[in-house]
Amino acid sequence: MGYRDYLTQRKTSIWSDNNALLMLIILNVFAFIVLRFILAVYGLSYLRSEDYYQNIFQWFSMPAKFSTFITRPWTLISSNFTQLDIWLLLSNMFWLWTYGYIFQDLTGNRKVIPLYLYGGIIGAIVYLISYNLFPQMKVLADSQFYFGATTSIIAIAIGATVFSPGYRLFPMIGGGIPLWVMTLVYIIIDVFYLSERPGMFFPHLASAFMGFFFVHGLKRGEDWGEWMNKVYQWVSNLFSPKKKIAPRRPVKQEVFYNTRGHQPFKKTSNLTQQRIDEILDKINLKGYERLTEEEKELLRRASEEDL
């Protein structure tokens, strides 16, 4: 069994604690439920749906008119979680699950949320600029609003594809379908969607470029989302008690010298279940590429010994 198969069996479940992808999906579904519930209350109160859109929905969606946006700056982020159509929500969550799972598998647990936010924010900014820059679009700015998770998902889709275009899906079908093929299908579907909302063309294009450059930076060792994770960790520490850190075991208990089949005095790390779990946790947080040569060798030995 190769190391990749071993990781597939041992990797953290998507339902585990602190899973960034699951958190994104929950936030999207929660926002949808709240907005639909408020809409139902409006209907039961015999209020007009127009009042709902004006008094509630538009306060979470980003307006295309710049003067209105200045009074609602939070919509730069909230708009990326605002959806009302159930079919659009299901479609977006399917693609977010698919590409988010792949991207998280490739890069670790700390990259998917920053890229989601970067893609959505840059898309919203480009949306605002385009509606205030082009005369043909400016005349429609009063009635146009930016909302939905599609733009953010495009950044994750392009990021995952750029990171590993040859990533195989459904390996039982002729060796698997390359990831770039599925992304091509996704782009074609999005083009049909843009035929109904041409104002979203530039935001989607900007989000795709964001996904490309974000991953390009990762490959050069630059993590654009690290500051977000530090801010989140700082805020999280404010509201949670400090955890007691278990004392580290002495190095002599973790490492021993094994001369059988090796050169004398060659140090070999002790292969324990605890050590393997620590390596898998590191992969989940930072990605396989951040492992040391010693940790990669331990995974190889674990797969051969079927630990």
Secondary structure as UniProt FT lines:
FT   HELIX           3..10
FT   TURN            14..15
FT   TURN            17..18
FT   HELIX           20..44
FT   TURN            45..46
FT   HELIX           49..55
FT   HELIX           57..59
FT   STRAND          62..63
FT   HELIX           66..70
FT   TURN            73..74
FT   HELIX           75..78
FT   HELIX           79..81
FT   HELIX           86..107
FT   TURN            109..110
FT   HELIX           112..133
FT   HELIX           135..138
FT   TURN            139..140
FT   HELIX           141..143
FT   STRAND          145..146
FT   HELIX           150..163
FT   TURN            165..166
FT   STRAND          168..169
FT   TURN            171..175
FT   STRAND          177..178
FT   HELIX           179..194
FT   TURN            195..196
FT   HELIX           198..200
FT   HELIX           201..219
FT   TURN            220..221
FT   TURN            224..225
FT   HELIX           226..238
FT   HELIX           251..254
FT   STRAND          255..257
FT   TURN            260..261
FT   TURN            264..265
FT   STRAND          267..269
FT   HELIX           273..286
FT   HELIX           288..290
FT   HELIX           293..305
//
